[in-house]
């Protein structure tokens, strides 16, 4: 009877360990197949919006081309949680894409303002200051660099 008990325990232990290994590999998250970069798309009133899967913050390439950022507007990069604006021609700014009111991601740049869809807070494209509440604090500035035609997160 003792040998039968040990054999049964060995079977259950082997099945449990195999199931655990399968569960861990299934939950590892990165399949390695999602490497394409999504091109900027148009959102709202013609302001581009982008969701790039390429990690620019880690030196993986340009966040955008200068031509992707409209003068007097901007582009929201959801994955990087950053908004890049061009208040005047050739002047590029970047801000956090997380609203300071309740932490919602901003969704678009319209009529010279960065817009949060949750409660309609609006922020100036030149300095991230609040132009319409309920937000009370400006968007945090982010570091970018312009190299040739490329805009990169610093």
N, C-alpha and C positions, 0 to 999 in steps of 0.2 A: 504494500500500500504506500510506503514511503517513496518508492521509486516512481509510482504513478503520480504522486503529488508533485514531485520535483519535475517530472516531464511536463505536466500540465502548467506549472509555473513558468517553465522555460518557454513554452509556446506562447503564453500570454505576454511574457516579457518581450519576446521577439516581435510579436504583433504590435505591442504598444510602442516599442522603439521605432519600428518601421513607420507606423502611423505618425509619430511625432516628427520624424525626419521629413516625411511627405508634407505635413502641415507647415513646417518651417520653410521648406523650399517653395511651397505655393504662396506663402505670405511674404516672400522676400521683396516683393514690390517691383523691382527694376527688371523688365524683360529684355532690356537692351535693344528693343526695336523702335523706340520712340526717339529718333534723333533728328527728325525733320524740323525745320524752322518754319513757323507759320508767318506768312507775309502780312503786313499791315492791312487791315480791312477798314471799311468806312462805317462809322457809328454816329448816331445822332444827326446833327446838321452838317454832315460832310467832314467832320473831324476824324482823322484816322485813329484806329485803335489797333493794338497789336498784342499778340500773345505768343511770345517766342519761347520755344522749349530749349533753345541753346543757352547755356549759362554764360552770359557775358561777364558776370561778376567774378568768375574764376578765370578770366582770361580766355574764354572760349571763342571770342570774336566780337564783332561790332554789335552793339545794341540796335543801331539803325544807321541809315544813310542820312546825310543832311537833307536831302531832297524828300525824305519821308516825313519830315516835320514841317507842317505848313507855317508860313509867316503869319503871326497874329493868332496862332493856334497851338496845338500840341498833339501828342500821341501818348496813350496809356499803354504801358507794357505790364500786363497783369501778372505774368509769371515772376517778373523781377520786382513787382510792387513799386514801380517808378513811373512818373509822368515826365516826359521831356517836352519842353515848350520852346517856341521861337518868337519871343515878344516883338522883336524887330529883326529885320533881315540880317542874318549872320550872327545873331546873339542867341545862344542856346542855354537853357536853364533846366534843372531837374529837381523834382520834389518827390517826397514820399507819396505813393498812391493810396495811402490809408488816411481816411478822414479823421480829423482830430475830435470830432463830436462823439461818435459812437463806435469808431473803428471799422466802418464799412469801407470797402474799396471804392475809390472814385471810378466813374465809368466812362467819362467823355470830357472833351474840351469843346465848349460851345460859346460862341460870341465873346471870345477873349477871357473865358473863365473855365477853370477846372471844376467839374460838377460831380457832386456825390448824390447818387440816386436815392439813398435811404431817407434823407430829410431835406434834400435840396440845398445843402450848404454849397457855397460857391467860393472859389479861391482865385486870386489874380495870377495870371500866367507869368507876370514879370517877377514876382517875389513870393508867391504862395500865401499872401495875406488874405484874410477873410474879407470877402466882398458881399456875402449874404449868409446869414445864420441859418440854423442855430449854432454852428461851430463858433467857438470863441478864440481858438488858437490857430495860427497859420500852419500850413503844411511844412514839414521839415525839409530843408534843402538837402539835396543829394549831390555827391561829387560826380562829375562826368568830365571827359576830355574829348576834344575834337581833334582827330588826326586825319588830315586829308578830307575825304568825303565821309569818313566814318565817325560815329558818336559811340563812345565806349564808357561804361561805368568805370569810375576810377577806383 
